Amino acid sequence: MKILIIGDNPSVTGGVCNYTRPLFEMLSRDNDIVYLYSSSRVNPEYDFSFKTRIIKEEKNVFKIINSVNLTKNYHNLDIDIASERNDNVFEEFIKKNKFDVMHVHEIIGFSSNIINIAKKFKIKTYVTVHEYWWLCPHRVMVDFDRKICKGPADMRKCSYCVHSQRKLQPKGGYTKFRFALKNQFPNIFNSISSFKGLINQYKSEDSIKASKEGLSFDNIKYDSFHDKELEGAVERRLQANIEALNLCDTVIGVSQSVKDILIEYGVRADKIIVQHIGSSIANQKISHTKKIDSANIVFGFIGGVGYYKGVHQFIEAYINMPTNYKEKSQVDVYGVYTDGYIRAITEDILGLDSFTKKVKFHGRYDHNKIAEICNTIDISVLPSLCADTAPQTIFESFNADLPIIAPIVGGFPDFVVNDVNGLLYKSSSVDDLMMQMMKIIDNPSLIAKFSKNIPNTKTLDENVQELIKLYSIDLIC
């Protein structure tokens, strides 16, 4: 059985790649596997030939460079559904390698037309939906005004969202030229960047101001916005992507909410299964040895620190607690952050609160030290605003016997059972999150109780066996 996996850049740590990289390695033990990714996703590779081509990076790992498709194609949504130059190169690659199975995990850098191409050559085709690229050009289903979005039900709102993002993103040609210059003439690129940095220093305060305004939930009115051409492009993108998913042999939702949302927007129910992904860390059980100090409960966050992950709401929930609760707790945040976002939190949320010193931002962490970090925390808080489908942070926490406080959104309810192995709160509600944190401070024994009820997380080997069985059954049929 010859299998093509389309994933993210395997050199990247984090996100979907933390799943697809070890998945590829494990599948390779007993199968003929090829891994293909687009270099436009992370550390984009462009040169001044601008010739789109697929090249071999190492044994059985290939990448498409000079991709027509960027991570987000706000200025040309049509290339998300058909990208002639990319598609032609991909089709030649498919014809040459004669795959039995294609499994798409990361579609960014390609177009959804690769599903049609695979089916033309009678390749069994699977898509695992880890994020909502298929429905949303913004990928995370969070509105232009940074409110949680329930999906593309209103094309006018979606078109306004794309319109708003266009103003923030340079056009594709400029972006590709910039990356080509950076890759082929780094000294010139660095000189120009330094010069521009000196010229534009005054803009830094505007950037921080924009970050601070991003913490506001004030709704932006789009009622007066009309762009029928853009609405048509958004609609075309959505419908073509749904049709592509319906062409697949199986669409895998990594949580029940993924399946429900896809069905709502037109993916056939008989095409979708729910299959929780396996985790490479499930075989590396962390012994949690930290003793709970009822006089100082440590609430921790580990992951990407940003708006969509709701870290500001976590901090706000802590600061809003009565003084006697703050005295008996602290907040530790581990992960990369931008200066503007943290400054916004510091100025707008922490302010002059006397408990500011009990909120600690530790910054970037070494993933190899995850066990050490987990042993400084009593309970994880994962306050995502976006509909996280099945974040790796769930598995990292549970593997360290850390209970979780999480919102009722995305994949969290698939794993966190309220009052059994953690606590759930109303999505994006600072007040409700605060109440759950106070509940733990009032009853520290709940932490030990929840820890005992944490289920074993699915191993990657178990997940591989599920996939092989799925491929094999379909190939026989």
Phi, psi and omega per residue, in radians:
M1 nan 2.111 3.131
K2 -1.794 2.106 -2.991
I3 -2.043 2.356 3.006
L4 -1.870 2.132 3.012
I5 -1.829 2.222 3.022
I6 -1.846 2.019 -3.047
G7 -2.376 -2.802 3.128
D8 -1.635 2.981 3.091
N9 -0.935 2.014 -3.036
P10 -1.172 -0.203 3.119
S11 -1.457 -0.141 -3.078
V12 -1.461 2.455 3.027
T13 -1.802 2.176 3.109
G14 2.092 2.835 3.046
G15 1.080 -2.572 -3.077
V16 -1.076 -0.539 -3.079
C17 -1.133 -0.468 3.082
N18 -1.143 -0.249 3.068
Y19 -1.767 -0.854 -3.009
T20 -1.237 -0.582 -3.130
R21 -1.098 -0.981 3.107
P22 -1.170 -0.480 3.078
L23 -1.092 -0.795 3.099
F24 -1.041 -0.794 -3.122
E25 -1.090 -0.715 -3.102
M26 -1.275 -0.726 3.103
L27 -1.102 -0.517 -3.082
S28 -1.192 -0.303 -3.095
R29 -1.100 -0.662 -3.034
D30 -2.200 0.122 -3.072
N31 -2.408 2.814 3.069
D32 -1.533 1.790 -3.001
I33 -2.040 2.423 2.988
V34 -2.144 2.381 -3.141
Y35 -1.965 2.192 3.138
L36 -2.178 2.363 3.076
Y37 -2.478 2.861 3.102
S38 -1.732 2.250 -3.139
S39 -1.382 0.053 3.092
S40 -1.422 -0.194 -3.034
R41 -1.335 -0.922 -3.139
V42 -2.340 2.432 -3.073
N43 0.850 1.059 -2.996
P44 -0.944 2.363 -3.138
E45 -1.871 1.888 3.056
Y46 -2.319 2.531 2.997
D47 -2.290 3.040 -3.006
F48 -1.356 0.021 2.962
S49 -1.347 -0.507 -3.090
F50 0.899 0.458 3.125
K51 -1.540 2.024 3.125
T52 -1.224 2.218 -3.130
R53 -2.728 2.751 3.067
I54 -1.829 2.207 -3.117
I55 -2.175 2.726 -3.141
K56 -1.492 2.231 -3.137
E57 -1.650 -0.792 3.060
E58 -2.731 -3.065 -3.095
K59 -0.921 2.075 3.071
N60 1.108 0.223 3.052
V61 -2.059 2.150 -3.108
F62 -2.202 2.730 3.106
K63 -2.456 2.599 3.043
I64 -1.687 2.174 3.139
I65 -1.972 2.840 -3.022
N66 0.930 0.693 -3.141
S67 -1.088 2.434 3.055
V68 -1.168 -0.541 -3.048
N69 -1.607 2.223 3.037
L70 -1.598 3.132 3.120
T71 -1.030 -0.750 3.089
K72 -2.289 2.271 -3.033
N73 -2.015 0.937 -3.073
Y74 -1.003 -0.594 -3.071
H75 -1.393 -0.214 3.116
N76 -2.694 1.450 -3.084
L77 -1.159 -0.421 -3.080
D78 -1.115 -0.471 -3.123
I79 -1.315 -0.161 3.003
D80 -1.244 -0.395 -3.068
I81 -1.939 -0.304 3.055
A82 -2.829 2.043 -3.072
S83 -2.233 1.611 -2.888
E84 -0.890 -0.862 -3.072
R85 -1.122 -0.841 3.097
N86 -1.071 -0.814 -3.047
D87 -1.100 -0.671 3.127
N88 -1.133 -0.731 3.119
V89 -1.128 -0.737 3.140
F90 -1.117 -0.736 -3.119
E91 -1.102 -0.695 3.096
E92 -1.115 -0.655 3.122
F93 -1.125 -0.739 3.124
I94 -1.121 -0.804 -3.122
K95 -1.080 -0.671 -3.091
K96 -1.237 -0.623 -2.981
N97 -1.692 -0.334 3.047
K98 0.917 1.148 -3.132
F99 -1.385 2.628 3.006
D100 -1.576 -0.596 -3.030
V101 -2.365 2.401 2.961
M102 -2.147 2.232 3.124
H103 -2.171 1.983 -3.104
V104 -1.644 2.133 3.055
H105 -1.940 -0.548 -3.128
E106 -2.358 1.919 -3.048
I107 -1.561 -0.244 -3.085
I108 -1.031 2.344 -3.108
G109 1.677 -0.162 3.081
F110 -2.128 -3.081 2.983
S111 -2.037 2.790 3.131
S112 -1.189 -0.142 3.095
N113 -1.154 -0.256 3.107
I114 -1.113 -0.412 3.066
I115 -1.163 -0.810 3.108
N116 -1.055 -0.713 -3.130
I117 -1.122 -0.782 3.131
A118 -1.063 -0.750 -3.117
K119 -1.195 -0.521 3.089
K120 -1.050 -0.559 3.133
F121 -1.728 0.317 3.057
K122 0.996 0.676 3.084
I123 -1.587 2.277 3.050
K124 -1.123 2.216 -2.944
T125 -2.167 2.316 -3.114
Y126 -2.292 2.539 3.022
V127 -2.264 2.210 2.950
T128 -1.735 2.132 -3.097
V129 -1.588 1.788 3.112
H130 -1.636 -0.388 -3.117
E131 -2.629 3.006 -2.952
Y132 -1.723 0.603 3.045
W133 -0.945 -0.652 -3.059
W134 -1.101 -0.484 -3.130
L135 -1.819 -0.515 -2.904
C136 -2.267 2.105 3.091
P137 -1.039 -0.363 -3.139
H138 -1.552 -0.175 3.040
R139 1.364 -0.620 -2.976
V140 -1.849 0.035 -3.123
M141 0.880 0.957 2.967
V142 -2.197 2.296 -3.011
D143 -1.094 2.934 3.013
F144 -0.988 -0.513 -3.141
D145 -1.695 0.245 3.059
R146 1.144 0.457 2.924
K147 -1.601 2.720 3.086
I148 -1.146 2.324 -3.136
C149 -1.835 2.413 -3.124
K150 -1.557 -0.017 3.101
G151 2.263 3.022 -3.036
P152 -1.399 1.077 -3.137
A153 -1.493 -0.361 -3.053
D154 -2.215 1.807 -3.070
M155 -1.107 -0.497 3.125
R156 -1.191 -0.724 3.103
K157 -1.160 -0.739 3.122
C158 -1.068 -0.731 -3.130
S159 -1.166 -0.610 3.087
Y160 -1.163 -0.657 3.108
C161 -1.062 -0.827 3.122
V162 -1.102 -0.766 3.111
H163 -0.992 -0.762 -3.135
S164 -1.149 -0.672 -3.135
Q165 -1.268 -0.527 3.106
R166 -1.015 -0.645 -3.108
K167 -1.185 -0.365 -3.114
L168 -1.679 -0.366 -3.050
Q169 -1.885 2.232 3.054
P170 -1.098 2.749 3.103
K171 -1.157 2.731 -3.009
G172 -1.006 -0.709 -3.118
G173 -1.042 -0.766 3.118
Y174 -1.103 -0.772 -3.120
T175 -1.066 -0.785 -3.126
K176 -1.164 -0.696 3.082
F177 -1.060 -0.746 -3.125
R178 -1.073 -0.755 -3.138
F179 -1.217 -0.645 3.098
A180 -1.097 -0.758 3.111
L181 -1.093 -0.751 -3.140
K182 -1.101 -0.695 -3.082
N183 -1.342 -0.686 -3.029
Q184 -1.681 -0.484 -3.142
F185 -2.339 1.174 -3.039
P186 -1.042 -0.600 -3.119
N187 -1.156 -0.754 3.110
I188 -1.123 -0.783 -3.141
F189 -1.025 -0.797 -3.110
N190 -1.149 -0.624 3.119
S191 -1.143 -0.798 3.129
I192 -1.108 -0.740 -3.124
S193 -1.111 -0.710 3.129
S194 -1.132 -0.725 3.135
F195 -1.114 -0.791 3.129
K196 -1.113 -0.617 3.129
G197 -1.081 -0.704 3.120
L198 -1.183 -0.706 -3.117
I199 -1.143 -0.674 -2.975
N200 -1.784 0.300 -3.107
Q201 -0.988 -0.609 -3.088
Y202 -1.113 -0.335 -3.110
K203 -1.345 -0.218 -3.061
S204 -1.078 -0.660 3.132
E205 -1.153 -0.644 3.073
D206 -1.102 -0.657 3.132
S207 -1.110 -0.749 3.130
I208 -1.169 -0.683 3.110
K209 -1.059 -0.724 3.127
A210 -1.108 -0.681 3.118
S211 -1.112 -0.705 -3.134
K212 -1.164 -0.705 3.124
E213 -1.140 -0.445 3.120
G214 -1.157 -0.234 3.111
L215 -1.476 -0.074 -3.115
S216 -1.498 2.472 3.078
F217 -1.763 0.215 3.118
D218 -1.059 2.256 -3.077
N219 -1.317 2.450 3.085
I220 -1.688 2.307 -3.107
K221 -1.386 2.276 3.093
Y222 -2.094 0.120 -3.040
D223 -1.009 -0.578 -3.066
S224 -1.565 -0.014 -3.109
F225 -1.484 2.213 3.110
H226 -2.398 2.066 3.039
D227 -2.529 1.538 -3.036
K228 -1.072 -0.617 3.133
E229 -1.116 -0.769 3.129
L230 -1.200 -0.687 3.074
E231 -1.029 -0.702 3.125
G232 -1.110 -0.685 3.138
A233 -1.159 -0.695 3.112
V234 -1.139 -0.753 3.137
E235 -1.119 -0.759 3.128
R236 -1.056 -0.774 -3.133
R237 -1.041 -0.833 -3.108
L238 -1.081 -0.868 -3.061
Q239 -1.161 -0.695 3.123
A240 -1.133 -0.670 -3.141
N241 -1.211 -0.660 3.082
I242 -1.131 -0.748 3.111
E243 -1.076 -0.676 3.127
A244 -1.127 -0.761 3.118
L245 -1.106 -0.651 3.134
N246 -1.250 -0.263 3.052
L247 -1.386 -0.383 -3.065
C248 -1.157 2.735 3.033
D249 -1.230 -0.724 3.094
T250 -2.601 2.400 2.980
V251 -1.881 2.225 -3.097
I252 -1.833 2.073 3.013
G253 -1.634 2.300 -3.055
V254 -1.436 -0.030 3.005
S255 -2.736 2.893 -3.097
Q256 -1.088 -0.627 -3.119
S257 -1.117 -0.579 3.098
V258 -1.085 -0.822 3.129
K259 -1.054 -0.810 -3.106
D260 -1.052 -0.755 -3.103
I261 -1.203 -0.746 3.133
L262 -1.096 -0.722 3.107
I263 -1.093 -0.713 -3.140
E264 -1.001 -0.577 -3.078
Y265 -1.790 0.240 2.917
G266 1.993 -0.029 3.063
V267 -1.318 2.342 -3.085
R268 -1.138 2.326 -3.097
A269 -1.050 -0.589 -3.107
D270 -1.300 -0.159 3.108
K271 -1.557 -0.328 -2.956
I272 -1.860 2.356 2.940
I273 -2.129 2.710 3.017
V274 -1.738 2.148 3.126
Q275 -2.449 1.903 3.103
H276 -1.131 2.394 -3.117
I277 -1.292 2.704 3.043
G278 -1.497 2.908 -3.105
S279 -2.324 2.350 3.129
S280 -1.188 -0.393 -3.127
I281 -1.414 -0.154 -3.131
A282 -1.134 -0.389 3.108
N283 -1.555 0.015 -3.100
Q284 -2.132 1.107 -3.077
K285 -0.972 2.244 -3.137
I286 -1.637 2.248 3.092
S287 -1.457 1.978 -3.116
H288 -1.554 1.918 -3.022
T289 -1.888 -0.096 -3.100
K290 -1.114 2.277 3.075
K291 -1.499 2.430 -3.114
I292 -1.342 2.226 3.075
D293 -1.850 1.846 -3.076
S294 -1.078 -0.282 3.109
A295 -1.502 -0.139 3.131
N296 -2.756 1.471 3.107
I297 -1.352 2.267 -3.120
V298 -1.760 1.953 3.039
F299 -1.608 2.223 -3.051
G300 -2.178 2.624 3.025
F301 -2.225 2.280 3.088
I302 -2.244 2.139 3.129
G303 2.652 -2.831 3.102
G304 -1.292 2.164 -3.076
V305 -1.615 1.852 -3.120
G306 -2.857 3.099 -3.058
Y307 -1.016 -0.847 -3.052
Y308 -1.117 -0.440 3.131
K309 -1.497 -0.034 2.969
G310 1.249 0.365 -3.089
V311 -1.051 -0.629 3.140
H312 -1.089 -0.595 3.115
Q313 -1.242 -0.610 3.061
F314 -1.036 -0.832 3.140
I315 -1.138 -0.735 -3.133
E316 -1.108 -0.693 3.118
A317 -1.076 -0.702 3.119
Y318 -1.155 -0.841 -3.088
I319 -1.121 -0.549 -3.116
N320 -1.352 -0.187 3.132
M321 -1.192 2.623 3.046
P322 -1.004 2.685 -3.054
T323 -0.935 -0.747 -3.077
N324 -1.146 -0.395 3.073
Y325 -1.412 -0.677 3.112
K326 -1.156 -0.551 3.107
E327 -1.100 -0.478 -3.057
K328 -1.847 0.433 -3.131
S329 -2.775 2.920 3.035
Q330 -2.627 2.913 -3.113
V331 -2.161 2.209 3.069
D332 -2.080 2.203 -3.111
V333 -2.069 2.121 3.133
Y334 -1.996 2.191 3.100
G335 2.594 2.809 -3.126
V336 -1.226 2.437 3.123
Y337 -2.465 2.837 3.046
T338 -1.656 2.606 -3.117
D339 -1.077 -0.673 -3.113
G340 -1.102 -0.736 -3.121
Y341 -1.147 -0.794 -3.128
I342 -1.185 -0.647 3.115
R343 -1.139 -0.661 3.096
A344 -1.078 -0.770 3.111
I345 -1.096 -0.782 -3.089
T346 -1.084 -0.770 -3.063
E347 -1.439 -0.699 -3.003
D348 -1.613 -0.422 -3.085
I349 -1.959 -0.916 -3.137
L350 -1.252 -0.794 3.094
G351 0.899 -2.244 -3.124
L352 -1.779 0.282 -3.140
D353 -0.986 2.340 -3.067
S354 -1.208 -0.195 -3.121
F355 -1.749 0.241 3.128
T356 -0.940 -0.643 -3.097
K357 -1.142 -0.277 -3.141
K358 -1.606 0.082 3.026
V359 -1.939 2.000 -3.010
K360 -2.079 2.211 3.048
F361 -1.784 1.934 -3.051
H362 -1.568 -0.223 3.093
G363 1.322 -2.798 -3.083
R364 -0.991 2.458 3.127
Y365 -2.224 2.715 3.079
D366 -1.423 2.125 -3.073
H367 -1.085 -0.424 3.102
N368 -1.231 -0.221 -3.128
K369 -1.812 0.347 -3.085
I370 -1.070 -0.619 3.133
A371 -1.125 -0.751 3.124
E372 -1.095 -0.736 -3.136
I373 -1.149 -0.786 -3.130
C374 -1.034 -0.505 -3.130
N375 -1.436 0.120 3.006
T376 -1.841 -0.025 -3.005
I377 -2.063 2.578 3.071
D378 -1.682 -0.669 -3.104
I379 -2.652 2.429 -3.131
S380 -1.487 2.465 2.989
V381 -2.077 2.111 -3.104
L382 -2.119 1.471 -2.916
P383 -1.597 0.740 -3.056
S384 -0.932 2.446 3.000
L385 -1.619 -0.607 3.122
C386 -1.397 2.862 -3.102
A387 -1.401 1.201 3.100
D388 -0.900 2.189 -3.024
T389 -1.313 -0.840 3.097
A390 -2.878 1.240 -3.025
P391 -1.088 2.459 3.127
Q392 -1.040 -0.427 -3.125
T393 -1.083 -0.459 3.062
I394 -1.092 -0.846 -3.073
F395 -1.204 -0.655 3.113
E396 -1.096 -0.746 -3.141
S397 -1.170 -0.889 -3.104
F398 -1.105 -0.607 -3.138
N399 -1.183 -0.331 3.085
A400 -1.795 0.268 -3.126
D401 1.036 0.529 3.083
L402 -1.661 2.084 3.014
P403 -1.101 2.869 -3.048
I404 -2.248 2.415 2.905
I405 -1.856 2.137 -3.042
A406 -2.557 2.792 3.116
P407 -1.407 2.781 3.051
I408 -1.443 1.422 -3.121
V409 -2.719 2.615 3.054
G410 0.988 -2.382 -3.059
G411 -1.524 -0.069 -3.066
F412 -0.989 -0.789 -3.117
P413 -1.132 -0.273 3.063
D414 -1.199 -0.434 -2.999
F415 -2.064 -0.693 -3.110
V416 -1.619 2.013 3.119
V417 -1.769 2.085 -3.031
N418 -1.009 2.265 3.116
D419 1.164 0.238 3.079
V420 -2.030 -1.028 3.075
N421 -2.156 0.260 3.126
G422 2.946 -2.881 -3.133
L423 -2.286 2.444 3.070
L424 -1.923 2.547 3.114
Y425 -2.335 2.830 -3.135
K426 -1.044 2.242 -3.060
S427 -0.924 2.308 3.088
S428 1.119 0.236 3.131
S429 -1.642 1.894 3.107
V430 -1.099 -0.712 -3.118
D431 -1.096 -0.749 -3.122
D432 -1.198 -0.688 3.059
L433 -1.059 -0.769 3.116
M434 -1.015 -0.753 -3.127
M435 -1.109 -0.658 3.122
Q436 -1.195 -0.662 3.085
M437 -1.136 -0.724 3.121
M438 -1.140 -0.604 3.108
K439 -1.069 -0.697 3.113
I440 -1.190 -0.702 3.134
I441 -1.144 -0.659 3.099
D442 -1.221 -0.534 -3.065
N443 -2.317 1.256 -3.100
P444 -1.019 -0.429 -3.136
S445 -1.129 -0.309 3.102
L446 -1.076 -0.542 -3.112
I447 -1.059 -0.853 3.126
A448 -1.136 -0.687 3.123
K449 -1.077 -0.813 3.140
F450 -1.138 -0.676 -3.115
S451 -1.022 -0.685 -3.116
K452 -1.161 -0.376 -3.076
N453 -1.736 0.124 -3.141
I454 -1.280 2.186 -3.116
P455 -1.323 2.792 3.001
N456 -1.188 2.365 3.106
T457 -1.426 2.621 -3.111
K458 -1.143 2.297 3.095
T459 -1.366 2.806 3.109
L460 -1.157 -0.618 3.129
D461 -1.089 -0.729 3.099
E462 -1.085 -0.710 3.132
N463 -1.167 -0.696 3.112
V464 -1.056 -0.746 3.132
Q465 -1.101 -0.664 3.086
E466 -1.075 -0.768 -3.099
L467 -1.192 -0.768 3.133
I468 -1.057 -0.716 3.116
K469 -1.098 -0.733 3.131
L470 -1.103 -0.843 3.127
Y471 -1.041 -0.800 -3.030
S472 -1.131 -0.761 3.122
I473 -1.062 -0.761 -3.101
D474 -1.211 -0.604 3.126
L475 -1.177 -0.646 3.100
I476 -1.151 -0.746 3.130
C477 -1.149 nan nan
